[in-house]
């Protein structure tokens, strides 16, 4: 009898500990997803223009799932200490619903990350950067977003194009329609700029003399934050779900052993 | 006799000296814009025309298949060598006028000495500027040579360069955006999470189905704490009675 009592207490202790960890991870997930949704690198317009911003939807779901995990973990702790069958049943069912939502968020984030290849950004940049006649208001909004984001990206990260300045030479673009090839082999923002934003040596930039233009592509500057965002949501969520799985199995076992 | 006379004729006019130099695209430094859609960058002809200190040095630009029809006696700045008439009515045009002072010899080490052919965009349609260094009208291939003129007489020329091909741009519609595929991580994540969720659902179903029966509860049933309160009650004071009988 004493041994059985000890086993029960150990199981209770483990489940309470499991729920405490779930609660803390829930808060961490909420904080991380709020950070991603706030878009610290300013890349949201590029994703919005691909007309598929699932990564942001996944982060939004993560915010609410984190809160739900925190609240449900408190419910779980109370239910385990009181050994109340009803409370624990409610806890298990709500946790399963939360598990399903978090699963959707992880899979969405991971799938959308695979969609964001260099070609997507290249095609979007060529078709939208400095596009002259937008078709409608939505088009105009996306064009302005893409243009401003690319200008900021190229100046801050000292890069040009997606794979390099030759992107502007290898493909025709909306930019090329309004800026002739001899004066603008690539946009002015690809030149090395001084403090006022004026090219240091315009002829050197047009010739492509090393040092007077940005020779790297911007894909690393884009894919770095996007990867962090997607993996942060998908894999941290996966870790939380694995832990939650174990705690839920333990709770189900505990529930089925309670006398009623 | 006739071939001998023909051979002697050019010598009699003083003739055009053929300098053993071929114009070439700049090799150092490596330039990103060496050839673009409508421009290319040539190395300056340093230490080539040293013997002709009074001459004007012109650049002749022709298409590969019209280079042979160019006549050295065509005067620069006329309609026969105007940029605006190239390539539909003239086989070549002359531009980038310079003197030997522009090309000092020897070339100082570390200097970038280039000629950008096609950089002037303001005079493309200006017939008053036939020597315009305008952007080239197509991808080529082009051949160029330098021609030194003393007054209006050509005195020296370089050889024709190798054919120079410019870049052609493709349409962005040719960029394929659908062959991304799925990464291994995403497939692993999806399958593992699906399995875990399925196990949990099965566990929930098992829980609810066996709610009524006690089959799994046998050895591990335990009582809820504080469910039974044991009240202490007094026994029959058996220890007091012997004291009372005495």
HADDOCK unambig.tbl for C-alpha pairs under 7 A between the chains (distance, minus, plus):
assign (segid A and resid 83 and name CA) (segid B and resid 224 and name CA) 6.51 0.50 0.50
assign (segid A and resid 103 and name CA) (segid B and resid 193 and name CA) 6.69 0.50 0.50
assign (segid A and resid 107 and name CA) (segid B and resid 190 and name CA) 6.02 0.50 0.50
assign (segid A and resid 110 and name CA) (segid B and resid 186 and name CA) 5.40 0.50 0.50
assign (segid A and resid 111 and name CA) (segid B and resid 186 and name CA) 6.36 0.50 0.50
assign (segid A and resid 114 and name CA) (segid B and resid 180 and name CA) 6.59 0.50 0.50
assign (segid A and resid 114 and name CA) (segid B and resid 182 and name CA) 6.04 0.50 0.50
assign (segid A and resid 114 and name CA) (segid B and resid 183 and name CA) 6.55 0.50 0.50
assign (segid A and resid 115 and name CA) (segid B and resid 180 and name CA) 6.25 0.50 0.50
assign (segid A and resid 117 and name CA) (segid B and resid 180 and name CA) 6.78 0.50 0.50
assign (segid A and resid 119 and name CA) (segid B and resid 175 and name CA) 6.59 0.50 0.50
assign (segid A and resid 119 and name CA) (segid B and resid 176 and name CA) 6.89 0.50 0.50
assign (segid A and resid 119 and name CA) (segid B and resid 177 and name CA) 5.72 0.50 0.50
assign (segid A and resid 120 and name CA) (segid B and resid 177 and name CA) 5.63 0.50 0.50
assign (segid A and resid 123 and name CA) (segid B and resid 172 and name CA) 5.93 0.50 0.50
assign (segid A and resid 123 and name CA) (segid B and resid 175 and name CA) 6.63 0.50 0.50
assign (segid A and resid 126 and name CA) (segid B and resid 172 and name CA) 6.77 0.50 0.50
assign (segid A and resid 169 and name CA) (segid B and resid 36 and name CA) 6.53 0.50 0.50
assign (segid A and resid 169 and name CA) (segid B and resid 37 and name CA) 6.86 0.50 0.50
assign (segid A and resid 169 and name CA) (segid B and resid 169 and name CA) 6.17 0.50 0.50
assign (segid A and resid 170 and name CA) (segid B and resid 168 and name CA) 6.82 0.50 0.50
assign (segid A and resid 170 and name CA) (segid B and resid 169 and name CA) 4.67 0.50 0.50
assign (segid A and resid 170 and name CA) (segid B and resid 170 and name CA) 6.15 0.50 0.50
assign (segid A and resid 171 and name CA) (segid B and resid 169 and name CA) 4.44 0.50 0.50
assign (segid A and resid 171 and name CA) (segid B and resid 170 and name CA) 4.53 0.50 0.50
assign (segid A and resid 171 and name CA) (segid B and resid 171 and name CA) 5.54 0.50 0.50
assign (segid A and resid 171 and name CA) (segid B and resid 172 and name CA) 5.94 0.50 0.50
assign (segid A and resid 172 and name CA) (segid B and resid 169 and name CA) 5.46 0.50 0.50
assign (segid A and resid 172 and name CA) (segid B and resid 170 and name CA) 5.95 0.50 0.50
assign (segid A and resid 172 and name CA) (segid B and resid 171 and name CA) 5.40 0.50 0.50
assign (segid A and resid 172 and name CA) (segid B and resid 172 and name CA) 6.53 0.50 0.50
assign (segid A and resid 181 and name CA) (segid B and resid 37 and name CA) 6.30 0.50 0.50
assign (segid A and resid 181 and name CA) (segid B and resid 38 and name CA) 6.43 0.50 0.50
assign (segid A and resid 182 and name CA) (segid B and resid 38 and name CA) 6.13 0.50 0.50
assign (segid A and resid 182 and name CA) (segid B and resid 39 and name CA) 6.23 0.50 0.50
assign (segid A and resid 182 and name CA) (segid B and resid 118 and name CA) 6.59 0.50 0.50
assign (segid A and resid 182 and name CA) (segid B and resid 119 and name CA) 5.69 0.50 0.50
assign (segid A and resid 182 and name CA) (segid B and resid 135 and name CA) 6.23 0.50 0.50
assign (segid A and resid 183 and name CA) (segid B and resid 119 and name CA) 6.94 0.50 0.50
assign (segid A and resid 185 and name CA) (segid B and resid 36 and name CA) 6.93 0.50 0.50
assign (segid A and resid 206 and name CA) (segid B and resid 33 and name CA) 6.74 0.50 0.50
assign (segid A and resid 207 and name CA) (segid B and resid 31 and name CA) 6.37 0.50 0.50
assign (segid A and resid 207 and name CA) (segid B and resid 32 and name CA) 6.71 0.50 0.50
assign (segid A and resid 207 and name CA) (segid B and resid 33 and name CA) 4.85 0.50 0.50
assign (segid A and resid 207 and name CA) (segid B and resid 34 and name CA) 6.84 0.50 0.50
assign (segid A and resid 208 and name CA) (segid B and resid 31 and name CA) 4.98 0.50 0.50
assign (segid A and resid 208 and name CA) (segid B and resid 32 and name CA) 4.40 0.50 0.50
assign (segid A and resid 208 and name CA) (segid B and resid 33 and name CA) 4.95 0.50 0.50
assign (segid A and resid 209 and name CA) (segid B and resid 31 and name CA) 5.35 0.50 0.50
assign (segid A and resid 209 and name CA) (segid B and resid 32 and name CA) 6.87 0.50 0.50
assign (segid A and resid 245 and name CA) (segid B and resid 196 and name CA) 6.84 0.50 0.50
assign (segid A and resid 256 and name CA) (segid B and resid 207 and name CA) 6.58 0.50 0.50
assign (segid A and resid 256 and name CA) (segid B and resid 217 and name CA) 6.55 0.50 0.50
assign (segid A and resid 257 and name CA) (segid B and resid 217 and name CA) 5.11 0.50 0.50
assign (segid A and resid 257 and name CA) (segid B and resid 220 and name CA) 5.93 0.50 0.50
assign (segid A and resid 257 and name CA) (segid B and resid 221 and name CA) 5.02 0.50 0.50
assign (segid A and resid 258 and name CA) (segid B and resid 221 and name CA) 5.99 0.50 0.50
assign (segid A and resid 258 and name CA) (segid B and resid 222 and name CA) 6.24 0.50 0.50
assign (segid A and resid 259 and name CA) (segid B and resid 221 and name CA) 6.08 0.50 0.50
assign (segid A and resid 259 and name CA) (segid B and resid 222 and name CA) 6.21 0.50 0.50
assign (segid A and resid 259 and name CA) (segid B and resid 223 and name CA) 5.86 0.50 0.50
assign (segid A and resid 259 and name CA) (segid B and resid 224 and name CA) 6.92 0.50 0.50
